[in-house]
């Protein structure tokens, strides 16, 4: 099997990450961060697929376990100890996502008597909805690769937990919304506003978790999906943020994959709305000329989020061709045709950040783990983007089940 041309570079990045963060040389205090680690799991699975080397599957497995053992438990500087869920050692290990997972920020969460500080809140621990969705996705990818139903169980329990913890109605009879950030134990909203794309991300992720066929751990997520579908109605997804645009493309990519095998995920033309917003946001971002700025003026992980999403555009066209009778086909085909000429932007972003000189700036070094891992994802994106990577192994359920 011919390997992806970037496998060597991705291998170097991911093995360095494993060593630097305490994965392959475990310490008593590994450097775990939920967003970064979700991408890293997918990268290791892609390296396993590309090389066939069992050590990369072992890296992915060990990383999942280490994330749960670290971020599923209270911080070392917290008077509370043990699993966030309050379960005992054995039950907690069997259900590590039942109470969610910490972000992994350096500072402890804001105490009830501490005033809100917007700047400090970015550095404080807690739980983010959009980080939990990324971890649920990584667990789904583990389920498809390993065939082990425990990963689907953990993803389903996490999906239910984050819904209970983040969904609320401001007043009785008012529409439901999502808190953006919660306390570690999910008891108090730390940032009560709603993340712009969180309802969409949750809607797609719950569909993804529900659509992995596994009779041994059958979870009904229809209530969660229905709530999130209502939140998505009449929403504007418009954004000029490159990471936000990339996230929209990722969500559209997942929806089209599921639609291509017969699952109904295109509620009220949602895919078309998402693609339209992604195209408009991309045009806005490119018009600002930020990709011409010096390295110290740029944030690599936000740009790399865009490049990862752009890598999914050709695949989306292929999925759409598989469902030529899809309602709204012509609209989606036109939107993807409009996006295709911009796919090359991904390569220019990668080349910029592959240049060692550009990685000497403070904006890179201050976020080195997330930057390196997302660069690796962009260079070999199938492990993150492709839900049907191992469909040939029979793990994705039959269409319509």
Secondary structure, 3 states (H helix, E strand, C coil): CCCCCCHHHHHHHHHHHHHHCCCCCCCCCCCCCHHHHHHHHHHHHHHHHHHCCHHHHHHHHHHHHHHHHHHCECCCCCCCCCECCCCCHHHHHHCCCCCCCCCCCCECCCCCCCCCCHHHHCCECCEEHHHHHHHHHHHHHHHHHHCCHHHHHHHHHHHHHHHHHHEEECCCCCCEEECCEECCCCCCEEECCCCCCHHHHHHHHHHHHHHCCCHHHCCCCHHHHHHHHHHHCCCCCCCCCHHHHHHHHHHHHHHHHHHHCCCCCCHHHHHHHHHHHHHHHHHHHHHHCHHHCCHHHCCHHHHHHHHHHHHCHHHHHHHHHCCCCCCCHHHHHHHHHHHHCCCHHHHHHHHHHHCHHHHHCHHHHCCHHHHHHHHHHHHCCHHHHCCCCCHHHCCCCCCCC
